[in-house]
Amino acid sequence: MTLSRRQFLSSASAASALGCAGFPGIRAVGGQTPSDRPLIVSTWPFGKEGNERARQEIADGGTSLDAVEQGVRVVETRGPDRSVGHRGRPNAAGYVQQDACIMNGPGHQAGSVAGIEGIIHPISAARRVMEHTKHVMLVGEGARWFALEQGLESVDVSVHAAMKQKWIDDHLGAEPSEEAPPAPPADSHDTIALLVLHPDGDIAGGCSTSGMGNKLPGRVGDSPILGAGLYVDNEVGAAGGTGVGENALRHCASFQVVERMRQGKSPAEACAEALHDMARHDPLGYELNLSFVALDTQGRWGAATTHSFSCSVTTASTSEVHKIQRLDRR
């Protein structure tokens, strides 16, 4: 029997779902687009606009890396929910510090910035670190100086010095409190993680965030850390995450997802099994507040979450938002 393209894609998606259902406790979403490339997957509904910009970049002749940078820049500019971009949620001292990284499958290249202030597009700063230095990561004032030297757009941060000093004066030397600091609201942080499988087979990914609201000055989450918030392997696939960065950092989370795909798991299975394993080892269990998206070289994508989450998936012919149900506890 000969299948039409639509029938083939439907059957492939159904097969992916059945594959997940075969593992007890796994509730994840995935699909397959082997002939409808590029494939672009990102976190949250606000990633959809970035996906579509990435798709246009590829249509205009751009690489997977170009597509990632331009797609993430759209989200940084819009600053959705004040969770991404220089207008994001301030830290405990009252000013914004941003984190970002980018990774290119060909050559296993990577660049990252952390705790950067006033740079409109940290994702572009991360790419410049990758392409114009011998380093992988720059942080704080050094990252800002480098971005400015590279001609990247910025805003004035001169007021930050007084805000920093006030926070230091208020806290340095104060008697330590025996009470744990209050946990930030569940919606006080978020991330754009955007993954691209180019029609030529190359993969790239990027992350950008303003991080957890009311964080300690200098706090760095998982987004700029390779293997935590983002990981790309051109022979296997890519994974990116969102949620509480400390929890992703402690488990090298995105690396875990990619390694499961290397072992033959579909992206949906890899995301779900990695989260189950983290929950099994972590005192927080399924309260980790983590979500992951992934894609592989076959054109399959997947996502899984321990809480409420949606992801955006874009191909040459479609662009949709998928609501992901939280994992069933094992």
Backbone hydrogen bonds in HBPLUS format (Angstrom, degrees):
<---DONOR---> <-ACCEPTOR-->    atom                        ^
c    i                          cat <-CA-CA->   ^        H-A-AA   ^      H-
h    n   atom  resd res      DA  || num        DHA   H-A  angle D-A-AA Bond
n    s   type  num  typ     dist DA aas  dist angle  dist       angle   num
A0008-PHE N   A0004-SER O   2.82 MM   4  6.05 156.8  1.87 154.1 161.2     1
A0009-LEU N   A0005-ARG O   2.98 MM   4  6.24 163.6  2.01 154.8 157.7     2
A0010-SER N   A0006-ARG O   2.99 MM   4  6.16 158.3  2.04 146.9 153.2     3
A0011-SER N   A0007-GLN O   2.88 MM   4  6.05 159.9  1.92 148.7 154.2     4
A0012-ALA N   A0008-PHE O   2.87 MM   4  6.05 151.0  1.96 146.9 155.5     5
A0013-SER N   A0009-LEU O   2.95 MM   4  6.14 159.1  2.00 146.6 151.7     6
A0014-ALA N   A0010-SER O   2.96 MM   4  6.16 159.3  2.00 146.3 152.4     7
A0015-ALA N   A0011-SER O   2.86 MM   4  6.01 153.8  1.93 142.8 150.3     8
A0016-SER N   A0012-ALA O   2.98 MM   4  6.24 150.0  2.08 143.8 151.6     9
A0017-ALA N   A0013-SER O   3.03 MM   4  6.36 157.4  2.09 148.2 153.9    10
A0018-LEU N   A0014-ALA O   2.89 MM   4  6.16 158.3  1.94 152.6 158.6    11
A0019-GLY N   A0015-ALA O   2.89 MM   4  6.07 149.4  1.99 143.0 151.6    12
A0020-CYS N   A0016-SER O   3.15 MM   4  6.51 147.7  2.26 145.5 152.9    13
A0021-ALA N   A0017-ALA O   2.99 MM   4  6.29 155.3  2.05 146.3 153.7    14
A0022-GLY N   A0018-LEU O   3.15 MM   4  6.37 129.5  2.41 142.7 153.9    15
A0023-PHE N   A0020-CYS O   3.07 MM   3  5.78 170.6  2.08 123.1 125.6    16
A0026-ILE N   A0023-PHE O   3.16 MM   3  5.79 162.4  2.19 142.7 143.2    17
A0029-VAL N   A0303-ALA O   3.21 MM 274  5.54 156.9  2.26 150.7 156.8    18
A0303-ALA N   A0029-VAL O   2.89 MM 274  5.54 137.9  2.07 160.1 167.5    19
A0031-GLY N   A0301-TRP O   3.06 MM 270  5.50 149.4  2.16 136.5 142.0    20
A0301-TRP N   A0031-GLY O   2.96 MM 270  5.50 157.8  2.01 145.5 150.2    21
A0033-THR N   A0299-GLY O   2.83 MM 266  5.18 165.4  1.86 139.0 144.0    22
A0036-ASP N   A0033-THR O   3.41 MM   3  5.31 171.2  2.41 106.6 109.2    23
A0316-ALA N   A0036-ASP O   3.33 MM 280  5.59 169.7  2.34 124.2 127.2    24
A0039-LEU N   A0197-LEU O   3.06 MM 158  5.10 158.7  2.10 141.7 148.4    25
A0197-LEU N   A0039-LEU O   2.81 MM 158  5.10 162.4  1.84 157.8 162.9    26
A0040-ILE N   A0314-THR O   2.80 MM 274  5.05 158.2  1.84 160.2 162.9    27
A0314-THR N   A0040-ILE O   2.80 MM 274  5.05 164.7  1.82 155.4 159.8    28
A0041-VAL N   A0195-LEU O   2.99 MM 154  5.24 153.5  2.06 141.6 150.1    29
A0195-LEU N   A0041-VAL O   2.78 MM 154  5.24 168.9  1.80 160.8 164.7    30
A0042-SER N   A0312-SER O   2.91 MM 270  5.21 157.5  1.96 150.3 155.5    31
A0312-SER N   A0042-SER O   2.89 MM 270  5.21 163.2  1.91 144.2 149.9    32
A0043-THR N   A0193-ALA O   3.07 MM 150  5.55 141.3  2.22 144.6 156.1    33
A0044-TRP N   A0310-SER O   2.78 MM 266  4.95 133.0  2.00 149.9 145.7    34
A0047-GLY N   A0044-TRP O   2.97 MM   3  5.48 156.8  2.02 112.9 120.6    35
A0048-LYS N   A0045-PRO O   3.07 MM   3  5.67 163.4  2.10 117.5 122.3    36
A0051-ASN N   A0047-GLY O   2.80 MM   4  6.10 155.1  1.86 155.7 163.8    37
A0052-GLU N   A0048-LYS O   2.99 MM   4  6.27 159.4  2.03 150.5 155.0    38
A0053-ARG N   A0049-GLU O   3.05 MM   4  6.31 148.2  2.16 141.4 149.9    39
A0054-ALA N   A0050-GLY O   2.91 MM   4  6.17 152.2  1.99 148.1 156.2    40
A0055-ARG N   A0051-ASN O   2.82 MM   4  6.18 153.2  1.89 151.0 159.0    41
A0056-GLN N   A0052-GLU O   3.07 MM   4  6.28 155.0  2.14 140.5 146.5    42
A0057-GLU N   A0053-ARG O   3.01 MM   4  6.27 150.7  2.09 143.4 151.5    43
A0058-ILE N   A0054-ALA O   3.11 MM   4  6.45 152.5  2.19 148.6 154.8    44
A0059-ALA N   A0055-ARG O   2.98 MM   4  6.27 156.7  2.03 147.6 154.5    45
A0060-ASP N   A0056-GLN O   2.91 MM   4  6.15 136.3  2.11 143.1 154.7    46
A0062-GLY N   A0057-GLU O   2.80 MM   5  5.23 154.4  1.87 149.6 145.5    47
A0061-GLY N   A0058-ILE O   2.93 MM   3  5.06 160.7  1.96 109.4 113.8    48
A0067-ALA N   A0063-THR O   2.98 MM   4  6.21 159.1  2.02 147.4 153.2    49
A0068-VAL N   A0064-SER O   3.01 MM   4  6.27 155.5  2.07 145.8 151.7    50
A0069-GLU N   A0065-LEU O   3.05 MM   4  6.30 173.8  2.06 156.2 157.1    51
A0070-GLN N   A0066-ASP O   2.96 MM   4  6.14 173.5  1.97 157.2 159.2    52
A0071-GLY N   A0067-ALA O   2.90 MM   4  5.89 155.7  1.96 145.6 153.0    53
A0072-VAL N   A0068-VAL O   2.97 MM   4  6.09 169.8  1.98 158.0 160.2    54
A0073-ARG N   A0069-GLU O   2.97 MM   4  6.10 153.8  2.04 146.4 154.3    55
A0074-VAL N   A0070-GLN O   3.32 MM   4  6.55 147.5  2.44 140.3 146.3    56
A0075-VAL N   A0072-VAL O   3.06 MM   3  5.26 115.2  2.50 101.2 115.9    57
A0076-GLU N   A0072-VAL O   2.92 MM   4  6.24 159.6  1.96 156.0 162.6    58
A0077-THR N   A0073-ARG O   2.90 MM   4  6.07 153.5  1.97 149.6 156.0    59
A0078-ARG N   A0074-VAL O   3.12 MM   4  6.37 157.1  2.17 146.1 151.8    60
A0079-GLY N   A0075-VAL O   2.91 MM   4  6.00 149.1  2.01 149.3 157.5    61
A0082-ARG N   A0079-GLY O   3.22 MM   3  5.31 154.7  2.29 129.6 125.0    62
A0083-SER N   A0080-PRO O   2.98 MM   3  6.15 163.4  2.01 139.2 139.1    63
A0089-ARG N   A0082-ARG O   2.94 MM   7  5.67 118.0  2.34 152.0 147.7    64
A0210-SER N   A0083-SER O   3.04 MM 127  5.59 164.3  2.07 136.4 133.1    65
A0088-GLY N   A0085-GLY O   3.00 MM   3  5.38 140.1  2.17 122.4 122.1    66
A0214-ASN N   A0090-PRO O   2.93 MM 124  6.12 171.3  1.94 154.3 151.6    67
A0091-ASN N   A0095-TYR O   2.80 MM   4  5.63 167.4  1.82 142.6 141.4    68
A0094-GLY N   A0091-ASN O   2.96 MM   3  5.28 155.7  2.02 110.4 118.4    69
A0092-ALA N   A0215-LYS O   2.76 MM 123  5.47 162.8  1.79 159.4 153.9    70
A0098-GLN N   A0116-ILE O   2.81 MM  18  5.16 169.6  1.82 149.9 152.6    71
A0116-ILE N   A0098-GLN O   2.98 MM  18  5.16 149.7  2.07 155.5 147.7    72
A0099-ASP N   A0209-THR O   2.97 MM 110  5.54 164.1  2.00 158.9 163.6    73
A0209-THR N   A0099-ASP O   3.00 MM 110  5.54 152.5  2.08 163.1 163.1    74
A0100-ALA N   A0113-VAL O   2.95 MM  13  5.46 160.4  1.99 158.7 156.1    75
A0113-VAL N   A0100-ALA O   2.91 MM  13  5.46 164.0  1.93 157.6 160.4    76
A0101-CYS N   A0207-CYS O   3.09 MM 106  5.38 152.0  2.17 133.8 139.3    77
A0207-CYS N   A0101-CYS O   2.91 MM 106  5.38 158.2  1.96 153.5 156.0    78
A0102-ILE N   A0111-GLY O   2.91 MM   9  5.50 156.0  1.97 159.2 162.2    79
A0111-GLY N   A0102-ILE O   3.03 MM   9  5.50 156.1  2.08 156.0 159.4    80
A0103-MET N   A0205-GLY O   2.87 MM 102  5.39 159.3  1.91 161.1 160.7    81
A0205-GLY N   A0103-MET O   2.98 MM 102  5.39 155.5  2.04 151.9 157.5    82
A0104-ASN N   A0109-GLN O   2.88 MM   5  5.05 158.8  1.93 133.8 141.0    83
A0109-GLN N   A0104-ASN O   3.06 MM   5  5.05 132.7  2.30 149.5 152.0    84
A0105-GLY N   A0203-ILE O   2.75 MM  98  5.09 148.2  1.85 156.9 162.1    85
A0108-HIS N   A0105-GLY O   2.94 MM   3  4.99 165.8  1.96 124.1 126.2    86
A0112-SER N   A0136-VAL O   2.69 MM  24  5.93 123.4  2.01 156.0 170.7    87
A0138-LEU N   A0112-SER O   3.05 MM  26  6.46 149.6  2.15 143.1 149.3    88
A0114-ALA N   A0138-LEU O   3.06 MM  24  6.58 143.0  2.20 145.2 155.0    89
A0140-GLY N   A0114-ALA O   2.83 MM  26  6.31 147.5  1.94 155.8 166.4    90
A0155-VAL N   A0118-GLY O   2.78 MM  37  5.02 143.2  1.92 141.7 152.9    91
A0120-ILE N   A0153-GLU O   3.04 MM  33  5.71 162.1  2.07 136.6 142.0    92
A0124-SER N   A0121-HIS O   3.06 MM   3  5.52 132.1  2.30 109.6 120.7    93
A0125-ALA N   A0121-HIS O   3.28 MM   4  6.73 150.6  2.37 143.6 152.2    94
A0126-ALA N   A0122-PRO O   2.86 MM   4  6.16 154.7  1.92 151.6 158.0    95
A0127-ARG N   A0123-ILE O   3.07 MM   4  6.35 152.5  2.15 139.5 146.5    96
A0128-ARG N   A0124-SER O   2.94 MM   4  6.21 155.0  2.01 146.0 152.6    97
A0129-VAL N   A0125-ALA O   2.97 MM   4  6.27 152.1  2.04 148.3 155.8    98
A0130-MET N   A0126-ALA O   3.11 MM   4  6.40 156.4  2.16 146.2 152.1    99
A0131-GLU N   A0127-ARG O   2.93 MM   4  6.19 155.4  1.99 151.8 158.3   100
A0132-HIS N   A0128-ARG O   2.73 MM   4  5.40 149.3  1.82 150.2 155.1   101
A0143-ALA N   A0139-VAL O   3.14 MM   4  4.85 150.4  2.23 108.3 112.5   102
A0143-ALA N   A0140-GLY O   3.09 MM   3  5.38 122.2  2.44 102.5 116.0   103
A0144-ARG N   A0140-GLY O   3.13 MM   4  6.53 156.1  2.19 150.3 157.2   104
A0145-TRP N   A0141-GLU O   2.82 MM   4  6.06 169.9  1.83 159.3 161.6   105
A0146-PHE N   A0142-GLY O   3.03 MM   4  6.14 161.4  2.06 143.9 149.0   106
A0147-ALA N   A0143-ALA O   2.98 MM   4  6.16 162.7  2.01 147.1 152.0   107
A0148-LEU N   A0144-ARG O   2.90 MM   4  6.16 161.5  1.94 158.3 162.8   108
A0149-GLU N   A0145-TRP O   2.93 MM   4  6.13 156.4  1.98 147.9 154.9   109
A0150-GLN N   A0146-PHE O   2.94 MM   4  6.20 136.5  2.13 144.5 156.7   110
A0150-GLN N   A0147-ALA O   3.18 MM   3  5.04 127.6  2.47  90.1 103.9   111
A0152-LEU N   A0147-ALA O   3.05 MM   5  5.54 165.2  2.07 157.3 152.6   112
A0151-GLY N   A0148-LEU O   2.91 MM   3  5.02 157.9  1.96 105.4 111.9   113
A0160-HIS N   A0157-VAL O   2.90 MM   3  5.43 151.5  1.99 115.1 124.0   114
A0163-MET N   A0159-VAL O   3.35 MM   4  6.64 159.0  2.39 148.1 154.2   115
A0164-LYS N   A0160-HIS O   2.75 MM   4  5.97 158.6  1.80 159.0 164.6   116
A0165-GLN N   A0161-ALA O   2.98 MM   4  6.20 163.7  2.01 147.9 152.2   117
A0166-LYS N   A0162-ALA O   2.96 MM   4  6.13 158.6  2.00 146.9 152.4   118
A0167-TRP N   A0163-MET O   3.07 MM   4  6.26 159.3  2.11 144.9 150.5   119
A0168-ILE N   A0164-LYS O   2.92 MM   4  6.22 157.1  1.98 151.8 158.5   120
A0169-ASP N   A0165-GLN O   2.83 MM   4  6.05 165.7  1.85 153.6 157.4   121
A0170-ASP N   A0166-LYS O   2.92 MM   4  6.09 150.2  2.01 146.1 154.2   122
A0171-HIS N   A0167-TRP O   3.02 MM   4  6.11 133.6  2.25 141.1 152.8   123
A0171-HIS N   A0168-ILE O   3.14 MM   3  5.21 132.6  2.38  97.1 109.8   124
A0172-LEU N   A0168-ILE O   2.67 MM   4  5.22 162.0  1.70 148.0 154.3   125
A0174-ALA N   A0171-HIS O   3.17 MM   3  5.36 163.8  2.20 120.1 123.1   126
A0188-SER N   A0185-PRO O   3.02 MM   3  5.24 155.2  2.09 123.2 120.7   127
A0213-GLY N   A0188-SER O   2.85 MM  25  5.07 143.2  1.99 128.7 140.8   128
A0192-ILE N   A0208-SER O   3.12 MM  16  5.52 171.8  2.12 160.2 162.3   129
A0208-SER N   A0192-ILE O   3.01 MM  16  5.52 138.4  2.19 143.5 155.4   130
A0194-LEU N   A0206-GLY O   2.88 MM  12  5.42 160.8  1.91 156.3 162.8   131
A0206-GLY N   A0194-LEU O   2.95 MM  12  5.42 145.9  2.07 144.8 155.6   132
A0196-VAL N   A0204-ALA O   2.92 MM   8  5.44 162.9  1.95 165.9 164.0   133
A0204-ALA N   A0196-VAL O   3.12 MM   8  5.44 149.9  2.21 145.0 153.4   134
A0198-HIS N   A0202-ASP O   2.87 MM   4  5.37 169.7  1.88 172.3 169.1   135
A0201-GLY N   A0198-HIS O   2.85 MM   3  5.27 164.9  1.87 120.0 124.0   136
A0219-ARG N   A0216-LEU O   2.92 MM   3  5.51 156.0  1.97 146.3 145.3   137
A0225-ILE N   A0222-ASP O   2.98 MM   3  5.24 155.9  2.04 115.1 122.9   138
A0229-GLY N   A0222-ASP O   3.05 MM   7  4.67 124.9  2.36 135.6 121.8   139
A0228-ALA N   A0225-ILE O   3.04 MM   3  5.49 160.2  2.08 130.4 134.7   140
A0229-GLY N   A0225-ILE O   3.24 MM   4  6.01 142.9  2.38 151.8 162.5   141
A0227-GLY N   A0230-LEU O   2.71 MM   3  5.51 171.0  1.72 151.6 151.6   142
A0255-PHE N   A0227-GLY O   3.04 MM  28  4.46 159.4  2.08 126.5 119.8   143
A0254-SER N   A0228-ALA O   3.16 MM  26  5.09 149.4  2.25 118.7 126.4   144
A0241-GLY N   A0229-GLY O   3.03 MM  12  5.13 151.9  2.11 139.9 139.5   145
A0231-TYR N   A0239-ALA O   3.02 MM   8  5.55 146.5  2.13 160.3 162.8   146
A0239-ALA N   A0231-TYR O   2.96 MM   8  5.55 154.4  2.02 156.4 164.0   147
A0233-ASP N   A0237-GLY O   2.83 MM   4  5.36 164.1  1.86 165.7 171.1   148
A0236-VAL N   A0233-ASP O   2.98 MM   3  5.38 157.8  2.03 115.2 122.4   149
A0237-GLY N   A0233-ASP O   2.85 MM   4  5.36 127.4  2.13 141.6 157.7   150
A0297-THR N   A0236-VAL O   3.10 MM  61  5.82 144.9  2.23 145.3 140.4   151
A0238-ALA N   A0295-LEU O   2.95 MM  57  5.61 155.9  2.01 152.3 157.4   152
A0295-LEU N   A0238-ALA O   3.05 MM  57  5.61 151.3  2.13 150.2 156.2   153
A0240-GLY N   A0293-VAL O   2.98 MM  53  5.54 157.1  2.04 152.0 157.2   154
A0293-VAL N   A0240-GLY O   2.95 MM  53  5.54 161.9  1.98 162.0 167.8   155
A0242-THR N   A0291-SER O   3.04 MM  49  5.42 145.1  2.17 148.2 152.1   156
A0291-SER N   A0242-THR O   2.95 MM  49  5.42 144.3  2.08 163.1 165.9   157
A0244-VAL N   A0289-ASN O   3.00 MM  45  5.90 155.4  2.06 159.1 167.0   158
A0247-ASN N   A0244-VAL O   3.08 MM   3  5.71 132.1  2.31 114.8 125.6   159
A0249-LEU N   A0245-GLY O   2.85 MM   4  6.07 160.2  1.89 158.0 164.1   160
A0250-ARG N   A0246-GLU O   3.09 MM   4  6.26 157.9  2.14 144.5 149.0   161
A0251-HIS N   A0248-ALA O   3.26 MM   3  5.45 145.9  2.38 101.6 111.2   162
A0253-ALA N   A0248-ALA O   3.26 MM   5  5.05 168.0  2.28 143.3 146.5   163
A0252-CYS N   A0249-LEU O   3.36 MM   3  5.36 169.2  2.37 106.3 109.4   164
A0256-GLN N   A0252-CYS O   3.11 MM   4  6.38 150.8  2.20 149.6 158.6   165
A0256-GLN N   A0253-ALA O   3.06 MM   3  5.13 116.4  2.48  96.2 111.5   166
A0257-VAL N   A0253-ALA O   3.17 MM   4  6.60 152.2  2.25 149.6 156.5   167
A0258-VAL N   A0254-SER O   3.12 MM   4  6.43 165.4  2.14 151.9 154.3   168
A0259-GLU N   A0255-PHE O   2.92 MM   4  6.13 161.2  1.96 154.6 160.1   169
A0260-ARG N   A0256-GLN O   3.10 MM   4  6.35 145.5  2.22 144.9 153.3   170
A0261-MET N   A0257-VAL O   3.18 MM   4  6.57 147.5  2.29 145.0 154.0   171
A0261-MET N   A0258-VAL O   3.08 MM   3  5.08 119.6  2.46  94.7 109.9   172
A0262-ARG N   A0258-VAL O   2.94 MM   4  6.29 147.0  2.05 146.5 156.6   173
A0263-GLN N   A0259-GLU O   3.14 MM   4  6.41 135.5  2.35 134.7 145.5   174
A0265-LYS N   A0260-ARG O   3.10 MM   5  5.71 159.4  2.15 150.2 144.5   175
A0264-GLY N   A0261-MET O   2.95 MM   3  5.08 160.4  1.99 106.7 112.4   176
A0270-ALA N   A0266-SER O   2.80 MM   4  5.98 161.2  1.84 158.8 164.9   177
A0271-CYS N   A0267-PRO O   2.97 MM   4  6.14 163.9  2.00 150.4 153.5   178
A0272-ALA N   A0268-ALA O   3.09 MM   4  6.24 169.7  2.10 150.4 153.4   179
A0273-GLU N   A0269-GLU O   2.80 MM   4  5.87 169.7  1.81 155.8 159.4   180
A0274-ALA N   A0270-ALA O   3.02 MM   4  5.98 157.1  2.08 143.5 149.9   181
A0275-LEU N   A0271-CYS O   3.16 MM   4  6.35 160.7  2.20 145.5 150.5   182
A0276-HIS N   A0272-ALA O   2.92 MM   4  6.20 159.6  1.96 153.4 159.4   183
A0277-ASP N   A0273-GLU O   2.94 MM   4  6.10 157.1  1.99 145.9 151.9   184
A0278-MET N   A0274-ALA O   2.94 MM   4  6.22 157.8  1.99 149.9 155.9   185
A0279-ALA N   A0275-LEU O   2.91 MM   4  6.10 164.5  1.94 152.2 156.4   186
A0280-ARG N   A0276-HIS O   2.94 MM   4  6.13 145.3  2.06 142.8 152.4   187
A0281-HIS N   A0277-ASP O   3.18 MM   4  6.44 145.1  2.31 144.6 152.3   188
A0281-HIS N   A0278-MET O   3.17 MM   3  5.32 126.0  2.48  98.5 111.5   189
A0282-ASP N   A0278-MET O   2.93 MM   4  5.90 137.2  2.11 150.9 163.0   190
A0285-GLY N   A0282-ASP O   2.92 MM   3  5.33 154.4  1.99 113.2 121.5   191
A0287-GLU N   A0284-LEU O   3.00 MM   3  5.28 160.5  2.04 129.1 133.1   192
A0306-THR N   A0290-LEU O   3.00 MM  16  5.77 149.8  2.09 161.6 171.3   193
A0292-PHE N   A0304-ALA O   2.92 MM  12  5.61 163.0  1.95 165.3 170.2   194
A0304-ALA N   A0292-PHE O   3.08 MM  12  5.61 148.3  2.18 146.4 154.7   195
A0294-ALA N   A0302-GLY O   2.91 MM   8  5.33 144.2  2.04 157.3 155.2   196
A0302-GLY N   A0294-ALA O   2.93 MM   8  5.33 148.1  2.03 147.8 146.9   197
A0296-ASP N   A0300-ARG O   2.96 MM   4  5.56 145.4  2.08 152.1 157.5   198
A0299-GLY N   A0296-ASP O   3.13 MM   3  5.71 166.4  2.15 117.1 121.2   199
A0327-LEU N   A0305-THR O   2.92 MM  22  6.14 148.5  2.02 160.0 166.3   200
A0324-ILE N   A0309-PHE O   2.89 MM  15  5.54 167.1  1.91 148.7 151.9   201
A0311-CYS N   A0322-HIS O   2.91 MM  11  5.37 156.1  1.97 150.3 154.5   202
A0322-HIS N   A0311-CYS O   2.73 MM  11  5.37 165.6  1.75 163.8 168.5   203
A0313-VAL N   A0320-GLU O   2.81 MM   7  5.41 165.4  1.83 161.4 166.6   204
A0320-GLU N   A0313-VAL O   2.86 MM   7  5.41 167.5  1.87 156.3 157.2   205
A0315-THR N   A0318-THR O   2.81 MM   3  5.17 163.3  1.83 142.6 147.0   206
